């Protein structure tokens, strides 16, 4: 049986170490939603902290696209 490998960010590129997609990739998003299912505010605080770090690591990336990548998907619907 294959062992699960968590989809985590490789810094400073902010690409997924497992699938190579821009992090948070789809599997990472699903895992984060599960982990923080009872604490959406905590998830948003965590992601905002990572967004701040990613902004420093990726200065040429459009800030709005980083905001969408890190926060918009996690907001309550």
Phi and psi in degrees as GROMACS dihedral restraints (atoms count N, CA, C in turn):
[ dihedral_restraints ]
;  ai    aj    ak    al  type     phi  dphi    fc
    3     4     5     6     1   -65.4    20    10
    4     5     6     7     1   142.0    20    10
    6     7     8     9     1   -84.5    20    10
    7     8     9    10     1   137.3    20    10
    9    10    11    12     1   -70.6    20    10
   10    11    12    13     1   132.3    20    10
   12    13    14    15     1  -113.8    20    10
   13    14    15    16     1   121.3    20    10
   15    16    17    18     1   -64.9    20    10
   16    17    18    19     1   141.1    20    10
   18    19    20    21     1   -85.9    20    10
   19    20    21    22     1    93.9    20    10
   21    22    23    24     1  -114.6    20    10
   22    23    24    25     1   160.5    20    10
   24    25    26    27     1   -80.3    20    10
   25    26    27    28     1   139.1    20    10
   27    28    29    30     1   -93.7    20    10
   28    29    30    31     1   116.5    20    10
   30    31    32    33     1   -95.8    20    10
   31    32    33    34     1   143.5    20    10
   33    34    35    36     1   -95.8    20    10
   34    35    36    37     1     7.5    20    10
   36    37    38    39     1   -79.5    20    10
   37    38    39    40     1   -23.0    20    10
   39    40    41    42     1    59.4    20    10
   40    41    42    43     1    39.7    20    10
   42    43    44    45     1  -106.2    20    10
   43    44    45    46     1   151.1    20    10
   45    46    47    48     1   -68.2    20    10
   46    47    48    49     1   133.8    20    10
   48    49    50    51     1   -68.5    20    10
   49    50    51    52     1   -22.6    20    10
   51    52    53    54     1   -94.1    20    10
   52    53    54    55     1   -52.6    20    10
   54    55    56    57     1  -106.2    20    10
   55    56    57    58     1   -11.2    20    10
   57    58    59    60     1    81.5    20    10
   58    59    60    61     1    -1.5    20    10
   60    61    62    63     1   -75.4    20    10
   61    62    63    64     1   162.7    20    10
   63    64    65    66     1   -58.3    20    10
   64    65    66    67     1   130.0    20    10
   66    67    68    69     1   -90.9    20    10
   67    68    69    70     1   138.9    20    10
   69    70    71    72     1   -80.0    20    10
   70    71    72    73     1   121.9    20    10
   72    73    74    75     1   -74.5    20    10
   73    74    75    76     1   174.1    20    10
   75    76    77    78     1   -57.1    20    10
   76    77    78    79     1   -47.1    20    10
   78    79    80    81     1   -62.7    20    10
   79    80    81    82     1   -36.7    20    10
   81    82    83    84     1   -66.0    20    10
   82    83    84    85     1   -40.6    20    10
   84    85    86    87     1   -62.0    20    10
   85    86    87    88     1   -45.4    20    10
   87    88    89    90     1   -61.5    20    10
   88    89    90    91     1   -42.6    20    10
   90    91    92    93     1   -64.3    20    10
   91    92    93    94     1   -42.5    20    10
   93    94    95    96     1   -65.3    20    10
   94    95    96    97     1   -41.3    20    10
   96    97    98    99     1   -62.2    20    10
   97    98    99   100     1   -38.8    20    10
   99   100   101   102     1   -67.0    20    10
  100   101   102   103     1   -45.1    20    10
  102   103   104   105     1   -63.7    20    10
  103   104   105   106     1   -37.3    20    10
  105   106   107   108     1  -107.0    20    10
  106   107   108   109     1    24.2    20    10
  108   109   110   111     1   -57.7    20    10
  109   110   111   112     1   -27.5    20    10
  111   112   113   114     1  -100.0    20    10
  112   113   114   115     1     4.6    20    10
  114   115   116   117     1  -147.6    20    10
  115   116   117   118     1    69.0    20    10
  117   118   119   120     1   -61.6    20    10
  118   119   120   121     1   -37.3    20    10
  120   121   122   123     1   -61.8    20    10
  121   122   123   124     1   -43.1    20    10
  123   124   125   126     1   -60.8    20    10
  124   125   126   127     1   -40.0    20    10
  126   127   128   129     1   -61.7    20    10
  127   128   129   130     1   -45.6    20    10
  129   130   131   132     1   -65.0    20    10
  130   131   132   133     1   -37.0    20    10
  132   133   134   135     1   -65.3    20    10
  133   134   135   136     1   -45.3    20    10
  135   136   137   138     1   -59.2    20    10
  136   137   138   139     1   -47.8    20    10
  138   139   140   141     1   -66.6    20    10
  139   140   141   142     1   -35.2    20    10
  141   142   143   144     1   -64.9    20    10
  142   143   144   145     1   -36.5    20    10
  144   145   146   147     1   -64.3    20    10
  145   146   147   148     1   -44.0    20    10
  147   148   149   150     1   -67.8    20    10
  148   149   150   151     1   -36.0    20    10
  150   151   152   153     1   -59.1    20    10
  151   152   153   154     1   -42.2    20    10
  153   154   155   156     1   -60.3    20    10
  154   155   156   157     1   -44.0    20    10
  156   157   158   159     1   -65.9    20    10
  157   158   159   160     1   -43.2    20    10
  159   160   161   162     1   -64.8    20    10
  160   161   162   163     1   -37.0    20    10
  162   163   164   165     1   -60.6    20    10
  163   164   165   166     1   -40.0    20    10
  165   166   167   168     1   -69.0    20    10
  166   167   168   169     1   -36.6    20    10
  168   169   170   171     1   -77.8    20    10
  169   170   171   172     1   -24.9    20    10
  171   172   173   174     1  -124.3    20    10
  172   173   174   175     1    63.1    20    10
  174   175   176   177     1   -63.3    20    10
  175   176   177   178     1   -22.8    20    10
  177   178   179   180     1   -90.3    20    10
  178   179   180   181     1    -0.9    20    10
  180   181   182   183     1   -84.4    20    10
  181   182   183   184     1   137.5    20    10
  183   184   185   186     1   -57.3    20    10
  184   185   186   187     1   123.8    20    10
  186   187   188   189     1   -57.6    20    10
  187   188   189   190     1   -35.6    20    10
  189   190   191   192     1   -66.3    20    10
  190   191   192   193     1   -38.2    20    10
  192   193   194   195     1   -68.5    20    10
  193   194   195   196     1   -36.9    20    10
  195   196   197   198     1   -65.7    20    10
  196   197   198   199     1   -40.3    20    10
  198   199   200   201     1   -60.1    20    10
  199   200   201   202     1   -45.0    20    10
  201   202   203   204     1   -63.1    20    10
  202   203   204   205     1   -41.8    20    10
  204   205   206   207     1   -64.7    20    10
  205   206   207   208     1   -39.1    20    10
  207   208   209   210     1   -96.1    20    10
  208   209   210   211     1   -33.6    20    10
  210   211   212   213     1  -116.5    20    10
  211   212   213   214     1   -42.9    20    10
  213   214   215   216     1   -56.6    20    10
  214   215   216   217     1   -41.7    20    10
  216   217   218   219     1   -64.9    20    10
  217   218   219   220     1   -24.7    20    10
  219   220   221   222     1   -91.4    20    10
  220   221   222   223     1    -7.5    20    10
  222   223   224   225     1   -67.0    20    10
  223   224   225   226     1   147.4    20    10
  225   226   227   228     1   -61.5    20    10
  226   227   228   229     1   144.1    20    10
